[in-house]
Amino acid sequence: MSKLTKAFLGIDVGTTAIKLGVIAENQLLYQATINLKTYVEGPARYQQSSELEQAFVQGIQAIPAEVRQQVELISFSTAMHSVMPVVDGVNGKIFIWSDEQASQVIEEFKHTDLAKHFYQKTGTPIHPMSPFAKILYFGQQKSYSKNVQWWGIKELLMDYFTGKARVDYSIASATGLFNLETQQWDSEILAYLEVAPKQLAELTDTTTAFLIDSGAAASLGLSTEVQVIAGASDGCLTAYASFYRTGNTSSLTIGTSTAVRNLTEQPHFDVEKQNFCYYLDREHYVIGAPSNNGGCVLAWASQAIGEPGTFYQQLPATLAASPLGAKGLRFFPYLNGERAPFWSSNKKAEFKHLTVEHTKDDLIRGVVEGMLMNVRILTGMVGARGALSVSGGFFQTDALTQMTADLLGLPCMYAEENEPLFGLYYLIQQPERIVEAGKTFTPDAVRAEQYQELAANYFAE
């Protein structure tokens, strides 16, 4: 370890876990995962800020001392759409993207003239997930005092590591409060919410460096010369990692939820379908479409239809036991409402054309096909073309990756490096770019044609 130079510590804070990775010269030297607890109280979904802080502190302290002493750069990937009210310097609950308290408020707002206007300024879809929606709801409910500060996960990290709350343009561009053109908090939107700029954190570009706070360095066993860089959002960094690794501008992530993304040089907006459009750096934006219904649909099926203990191990055999199209069965996968292209929490899941002829294997195959048919809509919505770089737990199963390639009609390239931590490293360090395809799954021509025919009216009522 003593020969390491410029070791980079990446911290990826998602909604289920914190991942730590120390990378030097394109090699992952150390990694660890710390699970996070999400609390559910009715429509509220939140994490405890104190528990999150304790998790990343203990995670860093657990890195071997000789590795920590080599760290010269630290940067962060964080989940989007979090809101943490701070009152009188006290950090509150962190309301995460899946929080639904603003559902009714934002449903009413969607029908105003301002909805499309604000979307075109920010690139953030009008949906309960956004900080705009959460702050609008909290304001109407008078949930917090007038001096509340509206932070999120990134601001919490930057405050701890640099002594001042800061938020990067990438995370800011997913708040619904940030003007993509001016790269400032939007004064019209803040006025509508009755929020003053001082209630929000200081904005910074994704690659701007700050010196680590001396107290944080001492507590974590890090050098006082460490540079801290705000980084970006997990979604944008996943897209960038996929591009850097494979050369593909289009990527698909299926974890608990799903997102299809395209890396572009210019912002792009679809006022009707509302793709997201988020900032990455001065040369790149990430446009895309998210779904609430990814791996969580399989998790539901494992409990409701399959055998939970062996569901995933048996999945390849289960899929093979049912024909393509699941004997005419259709599954509308909207177990959790839906984001793109509907942006409605009122969407419901259902089976269609279910008969006595259908077996458990058909039901499970139908669930997977329905979920992927929904993904196919998203790939069309963002104009995904060529090969797709794929990432997320869904693609740990080869049978699912091959099925995705067949159903979408696109080659799918899987590589371990198609993850936010590596995207962060590539963005900050800009190492020599080595384009490797990773493991590629090519569509079977016959199955791809059959799925194309099936997709034409799959979701017809």
N, C-alpha and C positions, 0 to 999 in steps of 0.2 A: 504493500500500500504506500510505502514511502516515496515511490517513484511517480505517484499520480500527480498530474498537473491539472489545474483548473477543474477540479471535480465539481459537478453540478448537482444540486439537490432540488429535485422537483417534488412538489406537494400537490396532489390531486384530491380535492375535497368534493366528493360526490354526495348524493343524498342517502346512500347506504353505507359508504365506507370512505376512509381516507387511505390513499395509496402513496407511499413514499418510495422514491427511487433515486439512488445516487448513480450518476452516469459520468463516465470520462472516456474520451476518445471513442465515442459511439458504442461503448460497452456498458451494460447494466451491471454495476458492481455490487449493489445492495438494493433489496426491495422488501417492503413490509406492507401489510394491510391491517387497518384497525377498523372494526365495524362500528357504525353509528346507529343510535336508536332514534327512530321517528315516533313521535307521540301523535295519537289520533283522538280528538275530542269532537265528536260530531263532524261538521265540515272542516274543522281546523286540522292542519297537518303541520307539525313543527318539530324542531330540534332544540335542545337546550344549549345556549351559547357556552355556558360553563363546561358542559360535557364535551363539546367540540374542541374548545381550547385545551382542555386537559388531554384529549386524545392526541392532538398533534404535538403537544409538548412532550408527552411521554413517548410518543413514537420517535421523535428526534433524539431524545435522550437515550433511547435504546439502540441507536446506531452505534457500532463500535467506535470508541474514542479516536482511534487512529484514522478512521474514515472521516469522521466529523472534522478533524483538524485539516483535512485536505479540501474541504468544501470552500469554494471561493464565490460561488453564485447560488442564490436561492430564488426560485420563482414558483408561481402558483397557477394551477388550473382549478377553477371552481365551477360548480353547477350554477346555472343561470336562474334568474327570477326569485332570488331569496330576498326577504325583507326582515330586518332586525330593528325594531324600535329601540332607541337609546334615549332614556330620560334621566336627566341630571347625572350623566356619565355612567349610568348603569345599563349594561347590555341586557336586552330582553330576550324573549323567545325568537328563534329564527323560523319564520314562516316560509316553507319551501314551495317549489313550483306547483306541487300537487294540492296545495291548500285551496279549498273551495268556498271559503267564506264570502268571496266577492261575486259568486255566480249570478245571483239575482240582480245585483247592482250593475254588473257589466252587461248582462243580457238587455237591460233597459238602455244602457248607454250605446250599445251597438246600433240602435235604431235612430240615433241622432246624427245630424250632419257632421258633427265633430269627429265621429268615429273614424271614418275614412281619411279625413284630414289629418288626424293625429298619426294614423298608421303610415301615411305617406311621408310624414316628417321623420318618423323614428325607425320604420322597418320592423316594429314589434307588433305582432297580431293582437287584435282586441280580444282578450281572453282572461279568465280569472287567474291564470298562472302569473300574469305580469305584475311587477311592482306597481305600475300605474293603477291597475285594478284594485290591488290590495290597499294602497294608500287612499284611493277614492272611497273604498268601503270603510276603512278605519276613520276617515274624516267625517263621513255621514253618520257613523255611529258615535262619534266623539269619544273614541276609545282611548286617546292619549292626549296629554297636555299640549299646549301650543308650542312649547319649547322642545318637542320631540325631534330627534334626529333620525333620519331614515337611512340606515346602513344595511349591509348584507354580509354574506360570508367573506367576500374579498376585502371589504373594509375592515372587518374584524381581524383578518390576517395581517393586513398592512399596518393597522394600528399597533398590533402586538410586535411586529418585526421592525417597524421603522419609527414608531412613536407618534404616527399621525395617520388618521383614516384617509385612505386614498382608494380610488376605484379606476380600473383601466377602461379605455374606450370600448373594448370588446364586451365586457360585462355590462357597462353602462348602456350600450346599444341594444341590450335585451331587456331594459327596464321599462321602455315606453315613455321615458322622460328625456331622452338624449336625442338631440337633433343631428342626424347623420351628416348633413351638409356643413353645418357650422362647427360640429364636434364640440358642442357646449350643451349644458342643460337647457332645454327649450323653455324660454320665458313664458310663452303662451300656455303651454301645458302646465307649468308650475303655477301660474296664476289661476288656472282653472281649478287646480287642486288646493289652492290656498297654501302653497308650500314655498318658503323662501329658499334661495340658493344655499344659504348658510346651514340649512337643515340637511343638506346632502353633502357627501364627501367630496374632497378635491379630486378633479379629473386628472388622469395621466395617461400617456400613450403606453401601449402594451410592452414596449421594450426599454422604457426609461428606468435607469438604475438609481437606487438610493442606498446610503450606508446603513448597515444594520444598527438598531438601537443597542447601546452598550449593555443595558440591563438584560435584554433578550439574549444577547450573545453569551453573557456570563451564565445565565440560567440554562442555556441549551448546550454549553460547552463548545461554542463556535468561536472562530476568530473574530475579533472586532473589525477586521478589514473586509468582512463578507459584504458583497453587494446584493441588494434585494431588488428584484424586478417584479412588477405587479403581475405580468403574464396576461392570460386571456381566459375565455370561457372554455369549458370542457368540449362543447360541441364544435366550436371553431378549431380547437386544437386537434381534435380527432380528424377533422377534414384535412387539416394541414399535414398531420402525420401521414395520412393515407397518400396524399399527393407527393410528399417528400420521399416516401418509401417506394411507391409504385409508379408515379408519374400520372396517375389517374386523377382527374379533377372531380370526379363523382364518387361519393362514398355512401355506404349504408351501415348504420349501427343498429343492432337489435340487442338491447339489454332488457331491462324491465319494460322500458318504453322503446320507441323506434324513432329514427330520424334519417331522412335522405338529404344529402347535402351536395352542393356544387361550389367549388372554389372559383371565384371570378375576380376580375379587376375593377368592375364597376358595380354599383348598387343596382338592384333590380326589384321592382315591386309589382305585385298582382293585386289590385284593389279588391277584386271579387273573391278570389280564393285565399288571399293573404298568406303568401309565402313569408317566411321570416327573412330578414336581411340584416346581418350582423357584421360589425367591423372586426378585422383581425389585425392588420397592420396597414401601413400607408399604401401598400400595393395590392392588398387582398381583402375581399369581402366574402362572406359565406352566406349563400342563399339556400333555402331548403324548406322542408315540410316535416313537422313532427307528428307522431301518433302516440296516443296514450296506451295503445294496445299492442305491445310487443311480447317479450318473454313472459310478462304477467298473465297473458292468455294461456300459455302452456302451463304455467304454474297452477292456474285455475283448473285446467283440464286434468292435470295430474291428481288433483284432489276430488274433483267432481265426477270424473269419468274413469280415470285410470287407477293404477295401483301406485300410491305415492312413493313407496319405498323403491320400486324398480322402474318407474315410469320412463325416466330418461335413458336408462340402460336398454330398455326394451323398445324404445321409440323407432329405431331403424327397422326392426322386424315388424312392428305394428304398422308402419307406413307401407311396407312391402306387402302386407296382407290385405290391403284395400286398393282397388284400382284407381288410376288417375281420375279425378272428378268425384270420387267417393260415392259412386252409384247414384249420381244426380243430387246428392245432398249439398246444401249450401249453408254456410255459416257466416252470419254478419257479426264481426268480432268486436263490437262496440261495448265491451263489458264495463269500460270506464268512461262512457261518453266518448267524445272524439275531438281532437284538435283539427289539424288540416284534413280535408279542405272544409269541414263543416263548422268547426269552432263552436261546438255546442256540447254542453254537459247533459243534454236531454236525449242524445242518441242511445239506443238500447241494442243489446246483443240478442240474436235469435237464430234458431235453426229453421231452415226452409226445406220443404219437400221431404220431410222425415217420414219413413214408412216402416212397417214391421220387417222389411227385408234388410234394414240397416243394422250392422253389428257395431260393437264397441270400437273395433278397428276403423270402421267407416266414420264413426263420430269423431275419433281423434284425428284421422286424416282430414276430415272436413274442417276441423278447427284450425289445423295448420294451413290448409289451402285458403281458408277465408282470411286468416291473418295476413298471408302473403299476397292475396288478391288486393287487400287494402294497401299494402306496401307498393304494389304495382301502380295504383292510382297516384301515390306520392312521387314515384320515379318519373311518371309522365308529367306531373305538375311542375317539377323543377327542371325538366328537360335533361334528365340523366341520360348520358349516352356513352358508347364505348363500354369499357369494362368498369365494374364497380369494385372499389376496395371495400371489404367488409370487416366489421369488428363487433365485439360484444359476445356475451356468453352463448347466445343462440348458435353461433357459428363454430362452437367447440365440437359440434356433432356434424360429421361429414355428410351424413344423409340429408340433414337440413340445409346445408350449404348447397349441395347439388340440386335439391328441390327448389331452392331460391333461384339458382341460375336457370333452371328449366322454366320455371313459372314466369320469371321476369324476361327471359330471353336474352340475358346479358351474362358474359363471363364474370365470375366472382373471384376476386383475389384476396386470400386471407393471409395476414402476417401478424405476428405478435406485436410488432411495432406500430400497428394501426391504432394506437391508444393515446390519450391526452398527454401522459407523461413524456412520451417521445416527441409529440407535437410541440410541447413546451421546450424541450431540449433543442429541437431543430430550429424553432423560432428564435430562441435566445442565442444559441451558440453558432448556428449556421455552419455545421460541419460539412466536410466534403460530401456532396450528395452522391449516394450510391443507389441507383434505381434497381430494385429487384422485384420481380413479380410476386414473390411469395408463392404459396400453394394456390393454383388456379383451377377452378371448377368451370368447365365449358358446358354450355347448354346442349342437351341432346336434341338434335334437330326435330325428331318426330314428336317428342314430348313437348318441346317448345311450341310447335305448331298447334298441338292439341290444347295447350293452355291458352294460346292466343284466341282460339275459337271460344273456349270456355269463358274467357275474360270479357268477351263482347257483351254479355248480358248477365254476368254473375250476380250483380247486386240489383237486378230488376225485381221489382215488387211482385 
